[in-house]
Amino acid sequence: MSMQLKNWAAVLLLSLGGSMAKAQVVGGQYAMEFLRLSNAPHISALGGINVANPDEDISFALQNPALMRPGLHNQLELNYNSYYAGISIANLQYGYHAEKINTSFFLGVQSVNYGTFSQTDNLGTVSGDFHASEYALTVGASRSYGERWRYGADLKFASSTLYDFSAKALLSDVGINYYDSANLLDVGATAKNMGFMFRNYTPGNQEPLPFDLQIGVSKQFKHLPLRLIATLHHIYEWNIRYDNPADVQRSSLFGNDTLKPSTKSYFFDKLLRHFIFGAELSLAKRLTLTVAYNDLRRTELALQDRTGLTGFSFGAGLYLNKFQVHYARSYYYIGGAYNEIGITMALNKLMGIGRAGEKAGWSNTYNNW
């Protein structure tokens, strides 16, 4: 296999979208970058990150472990979608509340299949095929503290395989959540992907993991079926702005043609890149329409002369008695949108498992909060 092909495939594995944005400053710098991907269509419709949302949807527990709670008991969420360039993504989330110990547990599985690649030498002669894939298994729990607070944590095992490159890591997320049901206000904070690699792609080379610190606020209006959401990400690092060559100024003082960086501070540009703004409108308590704007995605991936809807995402959710169906359409770049669909099932409303289920509280139902 040629070294050129190895390097290209490694970049594909380690970046969220190298084929779409070579200049994205916060992408492609870490191992296990796939852990940053949205785990459900509902999350994608809200801009890709959401750590403060009281909606009755198990997918939020994988965004902030403190959002797991009794109301999500026996929820199962499944989605399988085709990403860009033929990459397939699958996610599973399940929640269970153990009433006797007053603890809510959840399980998550995330899988990314990059497909099959041709193995060639430096002359282009095909000698076989190889496969590239990544997956993560997450288990977590949360408990309440007082009437309005919850805290939670999870443990993740992540694995990555690419031809003769492979890596494994053990990571953890911790989170807290404050929900004021009287004022319909939710505030959450999460530290994500803290951990270590116990098998590196290259022996002796400790690759960094995609740590992030996120805070979110969600406010629903009492007399208007509207929820507004703001999420901050990468709050541990102020400047996540791309070092744009267009910001370099040319000077010909004394006849010497030199380059110097711009003196602009770009304060508001740097500030807004940390934000994701979203809104959800509920219609007749069964249908929810969602729109969100991710400033970092737009500023890093949009073309200068053709921005289009880059950075925006839209979605819809249908809430039935036993099912939820969520759809999302995300605009990463001008070349096309990413469409997702997922289904959430209330297993305790769909089926019973006999006496064993009765002892385990299988059919129990709890208030959302």
C-alpha distance (Angstrom), angle and dihedral (degrees) to the residues before:
residue distance angle dihedral
M1 . . .
S2 3.79 . .
M3 3.80 119.4 .
Q4 3.80 88.7 -127.5
L5 3.80 91.9 59.7
K6 3.81 91.4 45.5
N7 3.78 91.6 54.3
W8 3.79 92.6 47.9
A9 3.78 93.3 49.2
A10 3.80 92.3 47.7
V11 3.80 90.2 54.1
L12 3.80 89.4 50.6
L13 3.77 90.7 51.7
L14 3.78 97.3 46.0
S15 3.79 100.3 43.1
L16 3.77 130.9 69.5
G17 3.74 92.2 -135.6
G18 3.74 114.9 -11.4
S19 3.79 92.1 162.0
M20 3.80 89.0 58.2
A21 3.79 104.5 41.3
K22 3.77 122.2 14.9
A23 3.80 90.3 172.7
Q24 3.79 99.8 54.3
V25 3.78 103.8 130.0
V26 3.81 98.8 -154.9
G27 3.80 96.0 41.8
G28 3.77 130.2 79.0
Q29 3.81 95.5 19.7
Y30 3.79 98.2 100.0
A31 3.77 142.1 51.0
M32 3.81 118.3 -110.5
E33 3.81 91.7 27.6
F34 3.81 88.8 159.3
L35 3.81 87.2 78.2
R36 3.80 87.5 75.7
L37 3.81 91.9 62.2
S38 3.79 118.5 108.2
N39 3.80 113.1 -96.6
A40 3.81 97.7 -150.0
P41 3.82 142.5 17.5
H42 3.81 91.0 -109.8
I43 3.81 89.6 57.9
S44 3.80 91.9 45.9
A45 3.80 91.1 52.1
L46 3.82 88.0 55.7
G47 3.79 92.9 56.1
G48 3.81 100.4 -84.4
I49 3.83 99.1 -71.8
N50 3.81 130.7 62.2
V51 3.81 123.4 159.9
A52 3.81 100.1 163.4
N53 3.78 116.1 53.5
P54 3.83 127.2 122.2
D55 3.80 93.8 -160.7
E56 3.80 115.6 132.2
D57 3.80 95.2 -109.8
I58 3.83 125.0 121.9
S59 3.82 92.1 -148.4
F60 3.82 90.7 77.3
A61 3.82 90.6 64.8
L62 3.82 88.4 70.0
Q63 3.81 89.1 53.5
N64 3.79 95.2 48.6
P65 3.82 118.8 6.0
A66 3.81 89.7 -151.2
L67 3.82 88.9 67.1
M68 3.80 90.2 69.9
R69 3.82 107.2 102.4
P70 3.84 143.1 152.5
G71 3.81 93.0 -84.9
L72 3.82 89.2 67.1
H73 3.80 92.6 57.6
N74 3.81 112.5 145.9
Q75 3.79 95.4 -0.9
L76 3.81 115.7 149.2
E77 3.80 121.0 -168.2
L78 3.82 123.3 -168.9
N79 3.76 132.8 179.4
Y80 3.79 135.6 164.4
N81 3.78 119.0 -177.0
S82 3.79 141.3 169.2
Y83 3.80 111.5 -118.8
Y84 3.79 126.5 -165.2
A85 3.82 120.7 -54.3
G86 3.81 93.5 17.5
I87 3.82 94.4 -61.1
S88 3.81 112.1 148.6
I89 3.80 124.5 -149.2
A90 3.81 127.3 -164.9
N91 3.80 129.5 -176.4
L92 3.78 135.8 -177.0
Q93 3.82 127.8 -174.3
Y94 3.79 127.8 179.6
G95 3.80 131.8 177.8
Y96 3.80 133.2 -162.6
H97 3.81 131.6 178.1
A98 3.81 119.7 -147.6
E99 3.79 102.7 -154.6
K100 3.82 96.1 -171.1
I101 3.78 92.9 61.7
N102 3.81 94.9 28.8
T103 3.80 92.2 -126.5
S104 3.79 130.0 131.2
F105 3.81 118.2 -146.6
F106 3.78 131.7 -165.7
L107 3.79 139.8 -172.5
G108 3.78 128.3 -155.3
V109 3.80 133.9 -173.7
Q110 3.80 122.1 -171.8
S111 3.79 122.5 -176.2
V112 3.80 131.6 -179.0
N113 3.80 119.6 -171.4
Y114 3.81 112.5 -166.9
G115 3.79 92.5 -175.3
T116 3.78 134.6 -130.2
F117 3.80 124.0 -40.6
S118 3.78 131.9 -164.7
Q119 3.79 116.4 -111.6
T120 3.80 110.5 -138.0
D121 3.77 139.7 168.1
N122 3.81 125.9 -127.6
L123 3.81 90.2 -81.7
G124 3.80 93.0 55.2
T125 3.81 95.6 -107.7
V126 3.80 110.2 153.3
S127 3.79 112.7 -130.9
G128 3.79 100.4 168.9
D129 3.78 144.6 -53.8
F130 3.79 136.0 -79.1
H131 3.78 133.9 -165.4
A132 3.83 132.2 -132.5
S133 3.80 124.8 -159.6
E134 3.80 143.7 144.8
Y135 3.78 134.1 -162.1
A136 3.79 141.1 175.9
L137 3.80 131.6 -157.0
T138 3.81 116.6 -156.8
V139 3.81 131.0 -171.0
G140 3.78 122.2 178.4
A141 3.78 147.6 155.9
S142 3.78 140.4 -155.7
R143 3.77 138.3 -165.2
S144 3.78 136.8 -167.9
Y145 3.78 126.2 -108.9
G146 3.76 113.4 -162.3
E147 3.79 118.7 -35.8
R148 3.79 101.2 -52.4
W149 3.78 108.6 26.9
R150 3.77 132.4 82.2
Y151 3.79 130.4 177.5
G152 3.78 129.5 -168.3
A153 3.77 146.9 165.6
D154 3.76 139.1 -167.1
L155 3.79 140.0 -162.4
K156 3.80 122.0 -137.3
F157 3.76 132.3 -162.8
A158 3.81 110.6 -162.1
S159 3.79 126.7 -171.1
S160 3.79 131.5 -173.9
T161 3.82 127.6 -172.0
L162 3.79 128.4 -175.6
Y163 3.80 119.3 161.7
D164 3.81 103.7 -68.5
F165 3.81 92.5 -12.2
S166 3.80 117.7 90.3
A167 3.77 136.7 158.5
K168 3.80 139.0 -178.7
A169 3.79 131.5 -163.7
L170 3.77 141.6 -177.9
L171 3.78 114.8 -143.9
S172 3.79 141.4 168.0
D173 3.80 139.7 -155.7
V174 3.80 124.0 -156.3
G175 3.77 125.6 -170.3
I176 3.77 147.2 169.5
N177 3.79 130.7 -155.2
Y178 3.79 134.8 -165.4
Y179 3.82 118.6 -163.8
D180 3.79 123.7 -177.2
S181 3.81 104.2 -167.2
A182 3.81 92.4 -173.7
N183 3.80 93.3 58.7
L184 3.83 95.2 27.5
L185 3.79 90.7 -125.7
D186 3.80 123.6 146.9
V187 3.80 126.8 -174.2
G188 3.80 124.1 -179.1
A189 3.79 139.3 174.6
T190 3.80 129.6 -169.3
A191 3.78 137.2 -177.1
K192 3.80 106.5 -154.8
N193 3.78 137.2 -160.9
M194 3.78 100.1 6.5
G195 3.78 109.8 164.3
F196 3.76 147.2 78.2
M197 3.78 142.6 -87.1
F198 3.79 113.1 -113.3
R199 3.79 91.7 -178.5
N200 3.80 119.3 34.7
Y201 3.79 129.5 -157.3
T202 3.80 87.3 -123.3
P203 3.83 116.6 31.6
G204 3.78 111.6 -114.9
N205 3.81 93.1 16.0
Q206 3.82 111.1 106.8
E207 3.80 105.2 -151.7
P208 3.84 115.3 -156.7
L209 3.80 121.6 -117.1
P210 3.85 125.3 -128.8
F211 3.81 99.2 -99.9
D212 3.80 116.8 178.7
L213 3.79 137.4 176.4
Q214 3.79 115.1 -151.2
I215 3.81 136.8 -178.8
G216 3.79 126.8 -172.2
V217 3.80 139.8 -175.6
S218 3.79 126.5 -161.1
K219 3.80 124.6 -172.6
Q220 3.80 125.4 -176.2
F221 3.79 121.0 -168.4
K222 3.80 119.4 -125.8
H223 3.79 97.4 -141.2
L224 3.77 98.9 29.0
P225 3.83 125.2 62.2
L226 3.79 91.5 -130.4
R227 3.79 132.9 113.1
L228 3.81 122.0 -167.0
I229 3.80 120.2 -158.0
A230 3.79 134.1 -169.9
T231 3.80 123.3 -175.2
L232 3.81 128.7 -173.2
H233 3.79 120.2 -159.1
H234 3.83 133.8 -177.8
I235 3.79 88.4 25.5
Y236 3.81 90.4 155.1
E237 3.82 89.5 67.8
W238 3.79 121.6 51.1
N239 3.78 102.7 -165.6
I240 3.80 112.4 53.5
R241 3.77 92.7 145.7
Y242 3.79 118.4 131.2
D243 3.80 113.0 -110.0
N244 3.79 94.6 -119.9
P245 3.85 115.7 -158.2
A246 3.81 87.0 -146.2
D247 3.81 88.3 69.6
V248 3.81 91.3 63.4
Q249 3.80 111.9 99.4
R250 3.78 124.7 -145.2
S251 3.80 119.3 -132.4
S252 3.82 128.7 -172.6
L253 3.81 99.6 -174.5
F254 3.85 111.8 160.7
G255 3.76 88.5 1.1
N256 3.80 95.7 -65.6
D257 3.77 115.2 126.3
T258 3.83 104.5 -140.1
L259 3.78 136.6 161.7
K260 3.79 127.0 -132.8
P261 3.81 132.2 176.2
S262 3.78 120.8 -103.4
T263 3.79 116.5 -93.4
K264 3.80 92.8 -141.4
S265 3.81 115.7 118.7
Y266 3.84 96.0 -148.7
F267 3.81 87.3 -154.9
F268 3.81 98.4 161.2
D269 3.79 92.6 40.4
K270 3.81 90.1 54.1
L271 3.81 90.8 45.6
L272 3.81 97.2 49.2
R273 3.80 93.2 49.5
H274 3.81 87.8 71.3
F275 3.82 93.1 57.6
I276 3.78 136.4 88.4
F277 3.80 115.7 -176.0
G278 3.79 123.0 -162.3
A279 3.79 142.5 171.6
E280 3.79 133.1 -165.5
L281 3.78 124.6 -162.2
S282 3.82 118.8 -163.5
L283 3.79 119.4 -150.3
A284 3.82 119.2 -164.0
K285 3.84 90.1 -23.6
R286 3.81 90.1 -82.3
L287 3.78 105.0 73.3
T288 3.79 127.3 51.2
L289 3.79 125.3 -170.8
T290 3.80 118.4 -159.3
V291 3.79 135.7 -166.1
A292 3.80 128.9 175.2
Y293 3.78 140.7 174.0
N294 3.82 123.5 -147.5
D295 3.81 107.6 -165.7
L296 3.80 96.3 -168.5
R297 3.79 91.1 52.6
R298 3.79 91.8 50.9
T299 3.80 97.7 44.5
E300 3.81 93.1 47.0
L301 3.79 101.9 38.8
A302 3.81 106.1 31.7
L303 3.79 119.6 97.9
Q304 3.77 113.2 -118.8
D305 3.80 94.7 -122.2
R306 3.82 98.0 31.2
T307 3.79 114.2 40.5
G308 3.80 99.1 154.3
L309 3.80 113.1 164.9
T310 3.79 94.6 -33.1
G311 3.80 109.1 150.4
F312 3.79 95.2 24.1
S313 3.78 125.6 107.5
F314 3.78 132.2 -173.9
G315 3.76 134.3 -166.7
A316 3.78 149.2 167.9
G317 3.78 132.3 -149.1
L318 3.79 127.8 -161.1
Y319 3.81 113.2 -158.2
L320 3.81 115.8 -160.0
N321 3.79 129.8 168.2
K322 3.81 95.7 -95.9
F323 3.79 102.7 13.2
Q324 3.77 143.1 45.6
V325 3.79 122.1 -161.6
H326 3.81 119.1 -164.8
Y327 3.78 129.4 -171.1
A328 3.81 128.6 -172.7
R329 3.77 135.4 -175.6
S330 3.82 114.7 -167.3
Y331 3.80 125.7 -171.6
Y332 3.79 108.9 -148.0
Y333 3.79 96.3 162.0
I334 3.78 142.0 -12.2
G335 3.82 93.2 -89.5
G336 3.79 95.6 75.6
A337 3.78 147.6 -47.6
Y338 3.79 128.9 -95.1
N339 3.82 114.1 -124.9
E340 3.80 123.5 -157.9
I341 3.77 136.2 178.4
G342 3.79 130.0 -175.2
I343 3.78 140.2 171.9
T344 3.80 129.9 -142.0
M345 3.80 120.7 -160.5
A346 3.81 131.5 -164.0
L347 3.80 97.7 -139.9
N348 3.80 94.3 -171.3
K349 3.82 88.4 59.4
L350 3.79 94.4 44.5
M351 3.79 102.7 48.8
G352 3.76 145.8 -1.6
I353 3.80 128.9 -137.7
G354 3.80 101.3 -153.2
R355 3.77 128.3 -118.7
A356 3.78 94.0 -20.8
G357 3.78 88.4 57.5
E358 3.79 92.0 50.7
K359 3.79 91.6 54.2
A360 3.78 91.6 47.8
G361 3.81 93.3 47.4
W362 3.80 92.3 -115.2
S363 3.81 95.0 154.6
N364 3.81 95.9 41.6
T365 3.80 118.6 124.3
Y366 3.79 125.3 -157.4
N367 3.76 136.9 -172.3
N368 3.78 114.9 -92.6
W369 3.82 90.2 -115.7
